[in-house]
Amino acid sequence: MAKIILLLLLLIGIFHQSLLTFMGQWTIRNDPLLKSDVAVVLNTGAEIYPRLMAAADLYNDKYVDKILINGNRKNDALRKLEAMGYKPVVPWYANRVEILHLLGVPIQNILLVNGEDAYDTISEAEIVGHYLLQYQVKTVIVTTSKSHTKRAGYIWDKQFKHSMRIIMHPASEDPFQATSWWHKGRQIRWVMAEYGAWFFILWKDIIGITEDKK
C-alpha cells in the first residue's frame, strides 16, 4: 500500500500541471450557440457582472430577444427584519437592470423573477425553469461563471431536458483560468466548491437526501 501511495504521489508530482488543468477544464461546458427564446443569468455564486455582460452580448448579437434575471433572496433573519419594518433602499433588480440597459438591452426586454427561496443552483433552476415553462419557452441560453457551467448544465438538463433545450454559455469576462487556477486563492475556492457540490449531488442521488428548503 505504501508503494502505491508513493507511486501516486510521484505521478501527481510529474503530471500535476496537466492534472490540475484537466480539473479546471472539466468544470466548463460551452455549448454551440443557437437562436433562443431567452438568456437566463444565474444568480447563485460569485461574479454576477461578467454574467450580465455575457447576456447583453447574446442580446446584441441577436441570439435572444429577452434576458431573464432573478434574485431577492431571503432567509429567516431578513424576513424577521422586514417584519420589524425594514425596507431595502432600492429594489433587488435595480442595479442589474441598469447594467443591462447600459449595455444596450431595452428595459422592456428584461424579465424579472422573484426567487426568494432559491438558495442554490438546484432551487434556482426549479424556480426559474418553471417560470419559463409557464410561457412555453423551448430553448434557453443559461449564462454563468465558467467553472459553474458544467454543474449548472447538469442540473438544468436533469430537470428540464424533456421540456426545453438548454444551452450553456460561460461568461467570457469571468476571470477563471483553467490552465492556472491553482495559483490564485479565489479560483482555488471556486474549483473546490464545484467539486464539493458535485460530490454532494452524487451523494444525494445515492442515499436520497430530502432537503428542508426553509
Kinemage of the C-alpha trace (Angstrom):
@kinemage 1
@onewidth
@group {chain A} dominant
@subgroup {mainchain}
@vectorlist {calphas} color= white
{ca met a 1} P 0.000 0.000 0.000
{ca ala a 2} L 2.818 2.395 0.884
{ca lys a 3} L 4.417 1.750 -2.514
{ca ile a 4} L 1.144 2.508 -4.276
{ca ile a 5} L 0.738 5.785 -2.381
{ca leu a 6} L 4.338 6.762 -3.192
{ca leu a 7} L 3.733 5.945 -6.854
{ca leu a 8} L 0.569 8.068 -6.917
{ca leu a 9} L 2.391 10.973 -5.286
{ca leu a 10} L 5.195 10.600 -7.808
{ca leu a 11} L 2.759 10.637 -10.733
{ca ile a 12} L 0.997 13.692 -9.324
{ca gly a 13} L 4.371 15.393 -8.925
{ca ile a 14} L 5.296 14.655 -12.534
{ca phe a 15} L 1.974 15.386 -14.148
{ca his a 16} L 0.488 17.825 -11.635
{ca gln a 17} L 0.063 20.709 -14.080
{ca ser a 18} L -1.744 18.521 -16.615
{ca leu a 19} L -3.939 17.045 -13.908
{ca leu a 20} L -4.796 20.432 -12.439
{ca thr a 21} L -5.521 21.851 -15.886
{ca phe a 22} L -7.827 18.908 -16.575
{ca met a 23} L -9.596 19.545 -13.264
{ca gly a 24} L -10.201 23.152 -14.267
{ca gln a 25} L -11.288 22.389 -17.821
{ca trp a 26} L -13.636 19.651 -16.657
{ca thr a 27} L -15.799 22.197 -14.822
{ca ile a 28} L -16.501 24.151 -18.038
{ca arg a 29} L -19.307 23.479 -20.502
{ca asn a 30} L -19.561 25.668 -23.596
{ca asp a 31} L -22.347 24.669 -25.989
{ca pro a 32} L -22.699 25.924 -29.574
{ca leu a 33} L -24.966 28.962 -29.637
{ca leu a 34} L -28.332 28.883 -31.360
{ca lys a 35} L -31.128 31.406 -31.690
{ca ser a 36} L -33.063 31.003 -28.439
{ca asp a 37} L -36.116 32.346 -26.661
{ca val a 38} L -34.324 33.850 -23.677
{ca ala a 39} L -30.965 34.174 -21.925
{ca val a 40} L -31.022 33.330 -18.221
{ca val a 41} L -28.465 34.980 -15.940
{ca leu a 42} L -27.816 32.700 -12.978
{ca asn a 43} L -27.740 34.486 -9.654
{ca thr a 44} L -26.190 31.901 -7.332
{ca gly a 45} L -22.436 32.029 -6.842
{ca ala a 46} L -19.996 34.861 -7.430
{ca glu a 47} L -19.118 37.130 -10.343
{ca ile a 48} L -22.583 38.357 -11.388
{ca tyr a 49} L -21.229 41.212 -13.502
{ca pro a 50} L -19.478 39.054 -16.144
{ca arg a 51} L -22.704 37.064 -16.449
{ca leu a 52} L -24.723 40.211 -17.111
{ca met a 53} L -22.172 41.293 -19.718
{ca ala a 54} L -22.390 37.893 -21.415
{ca ala a 55} L -26.190 38.073 -21.513
{ca ala a 56} L -26.069 41.565 -23.024
{ca asp a 57} L -23.675 40.278 -25.705
{ca leu a 58} L -26.116 37.487 -26.533
{ca tyr a 59} L -28.890 40.056 -26.908
{ca asn a 60} L -26.813 42.418 -29.042
{ca asp a 61} L -25.634 39.518 -31.222
{ca lys a 62} L -29.298 38.588 -31.863
{ca tyr a 63} L -29.174 35.191 -30.174
{ca val a 64} L -32.002 36.153 -27.809
{ca asp a 65} L -34.733 38.767 -27.630
{ca lys a 66} L -35.183 38.606 -23.855
{ca ile a 67} L -32.924 38.391 -20.809
{ca leu a 68} L -34.124 36.961 -17.513
{ca ile a 69} L -32.606 37.859 -14.163
{ca asn a 70} L -33.650 36.544 -10.774
{ca gly a 71} L -32.944 37.495 -7.191
{ca asn a 72} L -34.436 38.855 -3.966
{ca arg a 73} L -33.043 36.017 -1.837
{ca lys a 74} L -34.418 35.899 1.695
{ca asn a 75} L -33.745 33.941 4.866
{ca asp a 76} L -35.367 33.861 8.277
{ca ala a 77} L -33.242 36.732 9.593
{ca leu a 78} L -34.160 39.025 6.706
{ca arg a 79} L -37.834 38.167 6.991
{ca lys a 80} L -37.674 38.996 10.693
{ca leu a 81} L -36.130 42.379 9.873
{ca glu a 82} L -38.835 43.020 7.274
{ca ala a 83} L -41.482 42.239 9.875
{ca met a 84} L -39.859 44.926 12.033
{ca gly a 85} L -40.237 47.452 9.217
{ca tyr a 86} L -37.003 47.118 7.241
{ca lys a 87} L -37.258 48.012 3.544
{ca pro a 88} L -34.378 47.903 1.060
{ca val a 89} L -33.237 51.252 -0.313
{ca val a 90} L -33.664 50.074 -3.918
{ca pro a 91} L -35.408 47.023 -5.433
{ca trp a 92} L -33.234 43.899 -5.759
{ca tyr a 93} L -33.154 44.169 -9.540
{ca ala a 94} L -32.324 47.875 -9.869
{ca asn a 95} L -28.552 47.680 -10.350
{ca arg a 96} L -28.726 44.701 -12.706
{ca val a 97} L -31.364 46.292 -14.885
{ca glu a 98} L -29.259 49.460 -15.013
{ca ile a 99} L -26.192 47.476 -16.138
{ca leu a 100} L -28.104 45.624 -18.855
{ca his a 101} L -29.671 48.865 -20.055
{ca leu a 102} L -26.213 50.476 -20.168
{ca leu a 103} L -25.058 47.563 -22.325
{ca gly a 104} L -27.839 48.056 -24.861
{ca val a 105} L -30.723 45.941 -23.581
{ca pro a 106} L -34.073 47.789 -23.529
{ca ile a 107} L -35.750 47.624 -20.137
{ca gln a 108} L -38.909 46.108 -21.645
{ca asn a 109} L -36.847 43.111 -22.789
{ca ile a 110} L -35.610 42.277 -19.273
{ca leu a 111} L -37.647 39.683 -17.386
{ca leu a 112} L -37.613 39.632 -13.578
{ca val a 113} L -38.184 36.535 -11.472
{ca asn a 114} L -38.572 36.863 -7.722
{ca gly a 115} L -36.646 33.909 -6.285
{ca glu a 116} L -36.931 34.467 -2.541
{ca asp a 117} L -36.473 30.806 -1.669
{ca ala a 118} L -33.676 29.964 -4.102
{ca tyr a 119} L -30.650 29.039 -2.025
{ca asp a 120} L -28.512 27.088 -4.510
{ca thr a 121} L -28.302 26.195 -8.212
{ca ile a 122} L -30.880 23.419 -7.887
{ca ser a 123} L -33.571 25.553 -6.276
{ca glu a 124} L -32.777 28.445 -8.605
{ca ala a 125} L -33.301 26.162 -11.611
{ca glu a 126} L -36.613 24.964 -10.181
{ca ile a 127} L -37.957 28.481 -9.708
{ca val a 128} L -36.699 29.986 -12.956
{ca gly a 129} L -37.319 26.897 -15.069
{ca his a 130} L -40.933 26.558 -14.020
{ca tyr a 131} L -41.453 30.254 -14.740
{ca leu a 132} L -40.169 29.643 -18.279
{ca leu a 133} L -42.392 26.603 -18.742
{ca gln a 134} L -45.445 28.742 -17.983
{ca tyr a 135} L -44.615 30.739 -21.105
{ca gln a 136} L -43.834 27.654 -23.218
{ca val a 137} L -40.190 28.547 -23.681
{ca lys a 138} L -38.425 25.902 -25.780
{ca thr a 139} L -34.789 26.996 -25.981
{ca val a 140} L -32.794 28.711 -23.228
{ca ile a 141} L -29.234 30.001 -23.072
{ca val a 142} L -28.009 29.852 -19.490
{ca thr a 143} L -25.034 32.085 -18.774
{ca thr a 144} L -22.953 31.727 -15.654
{ca ser a 145} L -19.357 31.695 -14.432
{ca lys a 146} L -17.017 29.430 -16.401
{ca ser a 147} L -16.329 26.953 -13.607
{ca his a 148} L -20.042 26.727 -12.838
{ca thr a 149} L -21.271 25.841 -16.331
{ca lys a 150} L -20.921 22.044 -16.275
{ca arg a 151} L -22.677 21.553 -12.954
{ca ala a 152} L -25.374 24.126 -13.715
{ca gly a 153} L -25.949 22.499 -17.102
{ca tyr a 154} L -26.273 19.081 -15.499
{ca ile a 155} L -28.846 20.428 -13.048
{ca trp a 156} L -30.884 22.220 -15.716
{ca asp a 157} L -30.758 19.236 -18.075
{ca lys a 158} L -31.835 16.862 -15.324
{ca gln a 159} L -34.882 18.967 -14.511
{ca phe a 160} L -35.929 20.233 -17.933
{ca lys a 161} L -34.303 18.225 -20.752
{ca his a 162} L -37.710 16.851 -21.763
{ca ser a 163} L -39.316 20.294 -21.761
{ca met a 164} L -36.759 22.694 -23.213
{ca arg a 165} L -33.344 22.762 -24.829
{ca ile a 166} L -30.611 24.033 -22.513
{ca ile a 167} L -27.553 25.788 -23.957
{ca met a 168} L -24.763 26.606 -21.516
{ca his a 169} L -22.704 29.729 -22.175
{ca pro a 170} L -19.752 30.667 -19.927
{ca ala a 171} L -19.253 34.380 -19.335
{ca ser a 172} L -16.176 35.432 -21.323
{ca glu a 173} L -15.301 38.204 -18.842
{ca asp a 174} L -15.251 35.742 -15.957
{ca pro a 175} L -11.675 35.652 -14.608
{ca phe a 176} L -11.440 31.873 -14.147
{ca gln a 177} L -8.427 30.354 -15.924
{ca ala a 178} L -8.493 26.579 -16.297
{ca thr a 179} L -4.756 26.443 -17.020
{ca ser a 180} L -3.600 28.316 -13.912
{ca trp a 181} L -6.442 28.404 -11.382
{ca trp a 182} L -4.295 26.790 -8.653
{ca his a 183} L -2.136 29.932 -8.451
{ca lys a 184} L -4.995 32.127 -7.218
{ca gly a 185} L -6.763 31.644 -3.918
{ca arg a 186} L -10.161 32.819 -5.108
{ca gln a 187} L -10.122 30.482 -8.089
{ca ile a 188} L -8.986 27.583 -5.909
{ca arg a 189} L -12.078 28.176 -3.779
{ca trp a 190} L -14.265 28.145 -6.888
{ca val a 191} L -12.876 24.828 -8.117
{ca met a 192} L -13.015 23.191 -4.706
{ca ala a 193} L -16.593 24.425 -4.266
{ca glu a 194} L -17.580 22.915 -7.616
{ca tyr a 195} L -16.081 19.525 -6.861
{ca gly a 196} L -17.610 19.596 -3.403
{ca ala a 197} L -21.004 20.366 -4.923
{ca trp a 198} L -20.584 17.530 -7.437
{ca phe a 199} L -19.832 15.182 -4.570
{ca phe a 200} L -22.975 16.332 -2.785
{ca ile a 201} L -25.101 15.793 -5.924
{ca leu a 202} L -23.815 12.236 -6.284
{ca trp a 203} L -24.185 11.541 -2.567
{ca lys a 204} L -27.698 12.955 -2.601
{ca asp a 205} L -28.660 10.699 -5.528
{ca ile a 206} L -27.168 7.648 -3.824
{ca ile a 207} L -28.818 7.983 -0.417
{ca gly a 208} L -31.870 10.021 -1.421
{ca ile a 209} L -31.440 13.148 0.686
{ca thr a 210} L -34.586 15.214 1.114
{ca glu a 211} L -33.764 18.855 1.823
{ca asp a 212} L -35.587 21.307 4.024
{ca lys a 213} L -35.842 24.444 1.919
{ca lys a 214} L -36.654 26.571 4.930
